[in-house]
Amino acid sequence: MLWRIQCEPSPFDVGGRRRTHVTPASFPFQAAEDASVEGCVAVAAADEEKAKLIDSLVDNVTWQMGRDAKNAALKTFQGHIYREAYKTGKLLGQ
């Protein structure tokens, strides 16, 4: 599934905090917000070739992680990665 980054509030509250539902569509919005930040990596348009879009998303996420970004799109995406890794046994807690 391609991640178009669209942050949508979830109707569910978790521990008093609203959860954010992030989809692949959210990252272009975050990239547009970060456009003025030095070194920002743009995300290809959704109608671009699939491989180009995926490569640009990977580059953007890598850039955000490299600068230790704190935004809903990245943190929620990382949460999805951890959840899936634990669920499939690819990541184990000690």
C-alpha positions in Angstrom: 0.0 0.0 0.0 1.3 3.4 -0.9 1.4 6.0 1.9 -0.5 9.1 0.9 -0.3 11.2 3.9 -3.5 12.5 5.2 -3.9 12.9 8.9 -7.4 12.4 10.0 -8.5 12.5 13.6 -9.8 9.2 14.8 -13.1 9.1 16.7 -11.2 7.1 19.4 -9.4 8.5 22.3 -6.6 6.5 23.8 -5.5 7.4 27.3 -7.1 10.8 27.0 -5.2 11.5 23.7 -6.8 11.6 20.3 -5.3 9.1 17.9 -4.3 10.2 14.4 -5.0 8.0 11.5 -2.2 8.4 8.9 -2.3 7.0 5.5 0.3 7.1 2.7 -1.3 10.3 1.5 -0.1 12.2 4.5 3.5 12.5 3.5 3.1 14.9 0.5 1.2 17.3 2.9 4.0 17.1 5.4 6.6 17.6 2.7 4.8 20.7 1.5 4.8 22.0 5.1 8.6 21.2 5.4 9.4 22.8 2.0 11.2 25.8 3.6 13.4 23.5 5.7 16.9 23.2 4.4 17.4 19.9 2.6 13.8 18.9 2.5 13.1 16.0 0.1 10.0 16.4 -2.0 7.5 13.7 -2.4 6.4 12.8 -5.9 2.8 13.5 -7.0 0.3 10.7 -6.5 -0.2 10.4 -10.3 3.6 9.8 -10.8 4.9 6.3 -11.7 4.6 4.0 -8.7 8.3 3.3 -8.4 9.1 7.0 -8.4 6.5 7.7 -5.8 7.8 5.0 -3.5 11.4 6.1 -3.9 10.4 9.7 -3.1 8.5 8.6 0.0 11.4 6.5 1.2 13.8 9.4 0.7 11.5 11.8 2.5 11.0 9.5 5.5 14.7 8.9 5.7 15.3 12.6 5.6 12.8 13.2 8.3 14.3 10.5 10.5 17.8 11.9 9.9 16.7 15.3 11.4 14.7 13.6 14.2 11.5 15.2 13.0 8.5 15.2 15.4 5.3 15.2 13.4 2.2 13.2 13.3 2.8 11.7 9.9 6.2 10.3 10.7 5.5 9.1 14.2 2.3 7.4 13.2 4.0 5.7 10.3 6.8 4.5 12.6 4.1 3.2 14.9 2.6 1.2 12.1 6.0 -0.3 11.3 6.6 -1.3 14.9 3.1 -2.8 15.3 3.4 -4.9 12.1 6.9 -6.0 13.1 5.8 -7.2 16.5 2.7 -8.8 15.1 4.7 -10.8 12.5 7.5 -11.6 15.0 10.1 -9.7 13.0 10.7 -7.5 16.1 10.8 -9.1 19.5 10.7 -7.3 22.9 13.0 -8.4 25.7 
